[in-house]
């Protein structure tokens, strides 16, 4: 039975990038406590590892350290490295990148089943090759790219920086086609690089995309972006979320809510 279980089990790698500690460690601890240990692995990276006190972060720190800067290429490189490390484990089927300020809004099993039900990856896909005012910020960033011959505007793609679900095949393509140097002068390349690379390689078929993921719906206290597996957030950080808000996100297929401020009030039903 043990051998059969090992063969059949597909692990999901949860890759967290933090400044130091997680904003809501108890929610994540309870989330993983629901799981079979053979269903997941955790990788973490802290910008300030010496300040980490939580075991959830400390016990899973990768050995490399990236001195990331806001909107800089090192964050994109960190995500790629964490994906590559995750897939060195041959049992890993999918990997997803998350930040210190997000929390799950479904049980582990619901999340796991959603992430493993297809061989495809996922990202909120935003085709920026058209002259669409909603995509102007992404289009503007194209001017800073170093090699416009390699990455022409027709393949310019924006996407969410976090909540990217990567498959093993996607990881291999990214590992063997490292063009991050071309994006060094681009603002927030972590919102562009993976999508642009897949587009250039003609591999969009490897991902499930939501083409409306950057048509934000603005509320009083939150901003909803995209569809499964992401949801919620504001640039300043949410101070609380309600059960109604969680149900709304769930109805849209979301698995996580992002940008929750430390100490934010979260309903107990969050991962039930």
C-alpha positions in Angstrom: 0.0 0.0 0.0 2.8 2.4 0.8 4.4 1.9 -2.6 1.1 2.4 -4.4 0.4 5.5 -2.4 3.9 6.9 -3.3 3.4 6.3 -7.0 -0.1 7.7 -7.1 0.4 10.8 -5.0 1.0 14.1 -6.7 2.7 16.7 -4.6 2.1 20.4 -4.8 5.0 22.7 -4.0 4.0 25.8 -2.2 6.7 28.4 -2.7 6.6 31.4 -0.4 8.6 34.6 -0.7 8.5 36.7 2.4 10.3 39.7 3.9 10.7 37.8 7.1 7.7 36.1 8.9 4.3 35.1 7.4 1.5 37.6 8.1 -0.9 34.8 9.1 1.0 31.7 10.0 -1.8 30.1 12.1 -4.1 29.9 9.0 -1.3 28.3 7.0 -0.4 25.9 9.8 -4.0 24.8 10.1 -4.3 24.5 6.3 -1.3 22.1 6.0 -2.5 20.2 9.1 -5.5 19.1 7.0 -3.2 17.5 4.4 -1.5 14.2 4.0 2.3 15.0 4.1 2.7 13.2 0.8 0.5 15.8 -0.9 2.7 18.8 -0.5 6.2 20.3 0.0 7.0 23.8 1.2 9.9 26.1 0.0 10.4 29.5 1.5 12.7 32.5 0.9 13.0 35.4 3.2 14.5 38.7 2.2 15.7 39.1 5.8 16.3 35.5 7.0 17.9 36.7 10.2 14.6 38.2 11.3 12.6 35.0 10.8 11.2 33.4 13.9 8.3 31.3 12.6 9.1 27.6 12.1 6.8 27.5 9.0 9.3 29.8 7.2 12.5 28.9 9.0 12.2 25.1 8.5 11.8 25.4 4.7 14.2 28.2 3.7 16.1 27.5 0.5 19.8 27.7 0.8 20.2 30.5 -1.8 19.5 34.1 -0.9 18.3 36.7 -3.4 18.5 40.4 -2.4 15.2 41.2 -4.1 14.0 44.7 -4.7 10.5 45.9 -5.3 9.8 45.8 -9.1 13.2 44.4 -9.9 14.4 41.4 -11.9 15.7 39.5 -8.9 12.2 38.7 -7.7 11.5 37.1 -11.1 14.7 35.2 -10.8 13.8 34.1 -7.3 10.5 32.7 -8.4 12.1 30.8 -11.3 14.7 29.4 -8.9 12.1 28.3 -6.4 10.2 26.5 -9.1 13.3 24.8 -10.3 14.2 23.6 -6.8 10.6 22.4 -6.3 10.7 20.2 -9.4 14.0 18.6 -8.4 11.6 16.5 -6.2 10.3 13.9 -8.8 7.1 13.6 -6.9 6.2 17.3 -7.4 3.4 17.7 -10.0 2.6 21.4 -9.7 4.2 24.4 -8.0 2.6 27.7 -7.0 4.2 30.9 -5.8 2.7 32.9 -2.9 3.6 35.8 -0.7 3.7 36.4 3.0 0.4 38.3 2.9 -1.9 35.8 1.3 -4.1 33.1 2.8 -6.1 30.2 1.5 -9.8 30.5 1.4 -10.6 26.8 0.9 -9.7 23.6 2.6 -6.4 21.9 1.7 -8.2 19.1 -0.1 -10.3 21.5 -2.2 -7.2 23.5 -3.1 -5.2 20.3 -3.8 -7.8 18.8 -6.1 -8.2 22.1 -8.0 -4.4 22.4 -8.6 -4.0 18.7 -9.6 -7.0 18.1 -11.7 -5.2 19.0 -15.0 -1.7 18.8 -16.4 -1.9 22.5 -17.3 -0.5 25.4 -15.4 -2.3 28.6 -14.7 -1.8 32.3 -14.8 -4.0 35.4 -15.1 -3.2 36.1 -18.8 -3.3 39.6 -20.2 -2.6 40.0 -23.9 -0.9 43.3 -24.2 -0.2 43.3 -27.9 -3.5 45.2 -28.7 -4.0 48.9 -28.2 -6.3 48.5 -25.2 -6.4 51.3 -22.6 -6.9 48.7 -19.8 -3.4 47.3 -20.7 -1.6 50.6 -21.1 0.6 50.1 -18.0 1.9 46.8 -19.4 2.3 48.2 -22.8 4.4 51.1 -21.5 6.8 48.8 -19.8 7.7 47.2 -23.2 9.8 50.3 -24.1 12.5 49.2 -21.6 13.1 45.7 -22.9 16.6 45.2 -24.1 16.0 43.0 -27.2 12.9 43.9 -29.1 13.9 41.4 -31.8 13.8 38.5 -29.5 10.6 39.7 -27.7 8.6 41.6 -30.2 5.5 43.5 -29.0 3.2 40.9 -30.6 4.2 38.5 -27.8 4.0 41.0 -24.9 2.0 39.4 -22.1 1.1 40.6 -18.6 0.0 38.4 -15.7 -0.3 38.2 -12.0 3.0 38.1 -10.2 1.9 35.5 -7.7 -0.5 32.6 -7.8 1.2 31.3 -10.9 0.7 27.5 -11.1 3.6 25.9 -12.9 3.7 22.4 -14.4 6.8 20.2 -14.8 6.8 20.9 -18.6 6.5 24.6 -18.0 9.4 24.5 -15.6 11.6 22.7 -18.1 10.9 25.3 -20.7 11.7 28.1 -18.3 14.9 26.4 -17.1 16.2 25.9 -20.7 15.2 29.3 -22.0 16.6 31.9 -19.5 16.2 35.3 -21.0 15.8 37.3 -17.8 18.7 39.5 -18.7 16.6 41.0 -21.5 14.1 42.1 -18.8 16.5 43.7 -16.4 15.4 47.3 -17.2 11.7 46.5 -17.2 9.6 47.5 -14.3 8.0 44.6 -12.4 9.2 41.9 -14.8 7.7 39.2 -12.5 4.4 40.3 -14.0 5.6 39.7 -17.5 8.5 37.3 -17.9 6.8 33.9 -17.7 3.9 34.8 -19.9 6.1 36.5 -22.5 8.4 33.4 -22.6 5.6 31.0 -23.1 4.1 33.2 -25.8 7.5 33.5 -27.6 8.0 29.7 -27.5 4.5 29.1 -28.8 3.5 27.2 -25.6 0.4 29.1 -24.5 -1.4 25.8 -24.7 0.4 24.6 -21.5 -1.6 27.0 -19.4 -5.2 27.7 -18.5 -5.7 31.4 -18.8 -8.2 34.0 -17.9 -8.0 36.8 -20.5 -9.9 39.2 -18.2 -7.7 38.9 -15.2 -6.6 42.5 -15.3 -10.0 44.0 -15.7 -10.3 44.9 -12.0 -13.6 45.2 -10.2 -13.2 47.8 -7.6 -15.0 47.6 -4.2 -14.9 49.9 -1.2 -12.4 47.8 0.7 -11.0 45.4 -1.8 -10.1 44.9 -5.4 -10.9 41.6 -7.2 -8.7 40.5 -9.9 -9.0 37.5 -12.2 -10.4 34.1 -11.7 -9.1 30.7 -10.3 -6.8 30.4 -8.4 -6.4 34.0 -7.2 -8.5 36.7 -5.6 -8.7 39.9 -3.6 -6.3 42.4 -2.4 -5.4 46.1 -2.3 -2.1 47.8 -2.5 -2.2 48.9 1.2 -3.4 45.6 2.5 -6.8 44.4 3.7 -7.5 44.9 7.4 -10.3 42.4 7.5 -12.3 40.1 5.3 -15.9 38.9 5.8 -17.5 35.6 5.3 -19.5 37.2 2.5 -16.3 38.3 0.8 -14.9 34.8 1.1 -18.0 33.3 -0.4 -17.9 35.8 -3.2 -14.3 34.8 -4.0 -15.1 31.1 -3.8 -18.1 31.6 -6.2 -15.6 33.0 -8.7 -13.3 29.9 -8.3 -10.6 31.6 -6.2 -8.4 29.6 -3.9 -6.5 32.4 -2.1 -7.0 36.0 -1.0 -4.0 38.2 -1.3 -2.5 41.3 0.4 -3.9 40.7 3.9 -2.3 43.1 6.4 -0.7 41.6 9.5 -3.3 41.3 12.2 -6.2 41.4 9.7 -9.4 39.8 10.9 -10.2 36.6 9.0 -13.3 34.4 9.6 -12.8 31.0 11.1 -14.6 29.5 8.0 -11.7 30.6 5.9 -10.3 27.1 5.3 -13.3 25.0 6.3 
